[in-house]
C-alpha cells in the first residue's frame, strides 16, 4: 500500500499538480515574454495599486525587485503568487526602472 497523498482539502487533487517551475514557465509564455505593468482598483475599496506581472525571476528575485521598486516609489507593497503589487499609481516610475534593468515592458489595461 502506498503512503502517497493524492488529495488535500487545501490544494485539491494533487495528482494534477505540476512542478512549480513548469507552472512558472507556462505563465511567462502566456504573458508573451513581456513584463506587464497595470493599475488596478478591484478588491481594494477603490484604492489604486500598481501590479507587475510576467517578470522572469524566481521568488527571491521578485522580492528583491519589489524592495527596490518600493524604495524608489516610497510606498508599501508585496509579492503574491509571482505578482508584485505596489500601493498607488506608479506605472511611469516602474516602467522606467524595469526598462533600465533590460526588461521588455508594456503598459497593460486602461
N, C-alpha and C positions, 0 to 999 in steps of 0.2 A: 504494500500500500504506500502511495506517495504522500509526502507531507507538504506538497506544493500547494500554496493558496491560489485559488482560481477566481475567487470573488471576494470583494471587500465592500462593506456598506459605505465607506468613504469614497472609494475610487471606482466602484462598479466591477465589470468583468475585466480581470487582469490579464486574461489570455489575449485580449485585443489590444493591449497597451503596447506601444512601440518604444524603442530605446529613445532617451531624450535627445541624443544627437541627431537621430533620424527625423524626429519631430521638428527640431530647430531648423534643420536644413530645408525641410519642406516649407516651413513658414517663410524663410528667406526667399526661397524660389517663388512662392506665391506672391510675395511683395515685389517681385520683378527685380530683385537685387538692389533696389533703391531704398534709401532711408526716407521714411515719410514723417513729416512734421505737420501736426494739425492742432487746431484749437477746438476743445470740446467743453460742453457745459452739462451734458447728460449725466444725471445721477449726482450732481454737485450743488443742488439747490440754486441754480442759476450762476454759480461762480465759475469763471473760466479756468481752464487748465490747458497747458501745452503738453501734448503727448508725442513721443518719438518712438516709432516702430521700425522694425527691419534692420536694426543695427547689427552688423555681422561680428558680434563679440560674444564671449561667454559671460556667465553671470558676474564673475569678478570684474571683468572689463566694463560691463554695463554699470555696475555700482561705482566704479572709478570715474567713468564718463559722467554719470549722474551727479556725482560730487563736484566735478569740475564745472558743469553747467549750473548747478545750484549756486556755487560761489560766484560765478560770473554774472548771473542774473540777480543775485541777492535774495533768493526765495527758498522756500522749502519744496520738498518733493520726495519721490520714492521710485523704486523699481519693482514692478509687479509683473510676473509672467512674461518677461522679456520686453516690457514696455516701460519706458522712462516717463514719469509724469512730473511736471513742474507746475507749481501754483501760479496762476496768472497767464497772461498772453505775452510770451517772449519768443515768438516764432522767428523774428528777424535776427536776434542775437544767437539763437540756437543754430539757425542755418549758417550763419557766419562762422561759428565755432566748428561745426561739423565739416563744412567745406574746407576750412583751414587744415583739418586733420585728414583730408583726402577722400571723404565720403561723397557719394553721388546722392545729393539731397533734393527732394521735391516737396513743395507745399501741397498738402492734400486737403480736400474738403473746401468749405466756403471760406 
